[in-house]
Amino acid sequence: MIVTVLYSLVVGLVIISFVAIVRAYYGPTVLDRMVAMNVITTNVVIIILMFAYIDRSFYYIDVAFVFVIGAFIATLCILKLLREGHII
């Protein structure tokens, strides 16, 4: 029962991610694209955690954690690039 609900949530998250991809492609500003990419990253992490629960393999939690840290650092680098014109 709960597995069916989680699979339907995964389908919904994939649809939301496709809408965010369209928003990232057609976004009028860079910040719209940043928000869309953060939505996609969040959805991917949630999907990874759901599959970790379904598969009962909790090693995927580490993968999701590393993915979140990488996305956070990438967001900070892009925002610094937009603000100052260089990353380092």
Residue frames relative to the residue before (quaternion, step in Angstrom):
aa qw qx qy qz dx dy dz
M 1.0000 0.0000 0.0000 0.0000 0.00 0.00 0.00
I 0.7249 0.4206 -0.2565 0.4815 3.56 0.74 -1.03
V 0.5966 0.5614 -0.3610 0.4457 3.58 1.13 -0.61
T 0.6406 0.5192 -0.3220 0.4652 3.58 1.01 -0.77
V 0.6433 0.5093 -0.3157 0.4766 3.57 1.01 -0.80
L 0.6636 0.4995 -0.3113 0.4619 3.60 0.94 -0.83
Y 0.6449 0.5060 -0.3302 0.4681 3.59 1.00 -0.73
S 0.6509 0.4897 -0.3276 0.4787 3.60 1.00 -0.70
L 0.6200 0.5192 -0.3448 0.4766 3.60 1.08 -0.60
V 0.6164 0.5350 -0.3423 0.4654 3.59 1.05 -0.71
V 0.6402 0.5120 -0.3276 0.4699 3.59 0.97 -0.82
G 0.6541 0.5095 -0.3097 0.4654 3.58 0.97 -0.82
L 0.6606 0.5003 -0.3054 0.4692 3.58 0.98 -0.81
V 0.6242 0.5213 -0.3409 0.4716 3.59 1.06 -0.68
I 0.6400 0.5083 -0.3285 0.4734 3.59 0.99 -0.77
I 0.6463 0.4996 -0.3209 0.4793 3.60 0.96 -0.81
S 0.6413 0.5216 -0.3315 0.4548 3.60 1.01 -0.72
F 0.6378 0.5093 -0.3343 0.4712 3.60 1.03 -0.69
V 0.6227 0.5136 -0.3379 0.4840 3.59 1.06 -0.69
A 0.6558 0.4997 -0.3110 0.4728 3.59 1.01 -0.76
I 0.6050 0.5375 -0.3573 0.4663 3.61 1.09 -0.62
V 0.6362 0.5063 -0.3261 0.4822 3.58 0.99 -0.80
R 0.6536 0.5060 -0.3138 0.4674 3.58 0.98 -0.83
A 0.6474 0.5081 -0.3222 0.4679 3.59 1.01 -0.74
Y 0.6687 0.4998 -0.3067 0.4572 3.58 1.03 -0.70
Y 0.7922 0.3072 -0.1505 0.5053 3.57 0.88 -0.94
G 0.3700 0.7600 -0.4775 0.2399 3.61 1.24 0.05
P 0.4386 -0.7257 0.4579 0.2669 3.58 -0.79 0.95
T 0.7860 0.2236 -0.1369 0.5600 3.62 1.08 -0.57
V 0.6440 -0.5190 0.3994 0.3956 3.51 -1.31 0.28
L 0.6385 0.5359 -0.3348 0.4394 3.58 1.02 -0.71
D 0.5978 0.5361 -0.3621 0.4735 3.60 1.10 -0.58
R 0.6558 0.5031 -0.3039 0.4738 3.55 1.00 -0.79
M 0.6265 0.5373 -0.3287 0.4590 3.59 1.07 -0.76
V 0.6627 0.4938 -0.3061 0.4725 3.57 0.91 -0.90
A 0.6444 0.5186 -0.3242 0.4590 3.58 0.96 -0.80
M 0.6707 0.4841 -0.3068 0.4708 3.59 0.93 -0.81
N 0.6321 0.5086 -0.3372 0.4775 3.60 1.08 -0.62
V 0.6095 0.5283 -0.3491 0.4770 3.61 1.08 -0.63
I 0.6552 0.5049 -0.3107 0.4683 3.58 0.93 -0.87
T 0.6500 0.5145 -0.3143 0.4625 3.58 0.95 -0.86
T 0.6569 0.5046 -0.3112 0.4658 3.58 0.93 -0.85
N 0.6554 0.5068 -0.3141 0.4636 3.58 0.96 -0.82
V 0.6405 0.5183 -0.3290 0.4614 3.59 0.97 -0.79
V 0.6530 0.5062 -0.3184 0.4648 3.59 0.95 -0.82
I 0.6462 0.5067 -0.3228 0.4707 3.60 0.96 -0.81
I 0.6472 0.5094 -0.3196 0.4685 3.60 0.98 -0.80
I 0.6318 0.5200 -0.3319 0.4692 3.61 0.98 -0.78
L 0.6822 0.4810 -0.2960 0.4643 3.59 0.91 -0.85
M 0.6258 0.5214 -0.3452 0.4662 3.60 1.05 -0.65
F 0.6753 0.4718 -0.3034 0.4789 3.59 0.93 -0.82
A 0.5895 0.5446 -0.3723 0.4660 3.60 1.13 -0.50
Y 0.6636 0.4886 -0.3039 0.4781 3.57 1.02 -0.75
I 0.6622 0.5077 -0.3073 0.4574 3.58 0.93 -0.88
D 0.7330 0.4327 -0.2227 0.4754 3.57 0.92 -0.97
R 0.3070 -0.7670 0.4895 0.2789 3.58 1.31 -0.32
S 0.5162 0.5804 -0.4359 0.4546 3.55 1.13 0.73
F 0.1551 -0.8559 0.4907 0.0510 3.51 -0.02 1.32
Y 0.4070 0.6887 -0.4871 0.3504 3.56 1.23 0.36
Y 0.5773 0.5990 -0.3701 0.4134 3.56 1.20 -0.46
I 0.5338 0.6186 -0.4146 0.4007 3.60 1.18 -0.36
D 0.6315 0.5188 -0.3275 0.4741 3.58 1.05 -0.73
V 0.6286 0.5282 -0.3277 0.4674 3.58 1.02 -0.79
A 0.6606 0.4977 -0.3037 0.4729 3.58 0.94 -0.87
F 0.6440 0.5262 -0.3219 0.4525 3.59 0.99 -0.80
V 0.6613 0.4860 -0.3038 0.4839 3.59 0.93 -0.85
F 0.6269 0.5381 -0.3273 0.4587 3.58 1.04 -0.77
V 0.6561 0.5015 -0.3074 0.4729 3.60 0.98 -0.84
I 0.6540 0.5006 -0.3213 0.4674 3.59 0.91 -0.83
G 0.6580 0.5070 -0.3135 0.4602 3.61 0.93 -0.82
A 0.6608 0.4967 -0.3082 0.4708 3.57 0.97 -0.81
F 0.6362 0.5238 -0.3294 0.4609 3.59 1.02 -0.74
I 0.6665 0.4843 -0.3019 0.4797 3.59 0.91 -0.87
A 0.6383 0.5186 -0.3293 0.4639 3.60 0.99 -0.76
T 0.6394 0.5173 -0.3245 0.4673 3.58 1.00 -0.79
L 0.6565 0.5021 -0.3148 0.4667 3.58 0.94 -0.84
C 0.6532 0.5130 -0.3151 0.4592 3.60 0.97 -0.82
I 0.6648 0.4924 -0.3129 0.4665 3.59 0.92 -0.83
L 0.6626 0.4964 -0.3141 0.4645 3.59 0.95 -0.80
K 0.6370 0.5015 -0.3307 0.4830 3.59 1.05 -0.69
L 0.6267 0.5299 -0.3337 0.4637 3.58 1.03 -0.75
L 0.6679 0.4912 -0.3035 0.4696 3.58 0.96 -0.80
R 0.6973 0.4825 -0.2756 0.4528 3.58 0.98 -0.79
E 0.8305 0.2418 -0.0900 0.4936 3.58 0.76 -1.05
G 0.5020 -0.6774 0.4186 0.3375 3.60 1.15 -0.32
H 0.7691 0.1638 -0.1416 0.6013 3.60 1.27 0.00
I 0.4813 -0.6868 0.4683 0.2780 3.55 -1.16 0.55
I 0.7840 0.2737 -0.1482 0.5371 3.56 0.85 -0.93
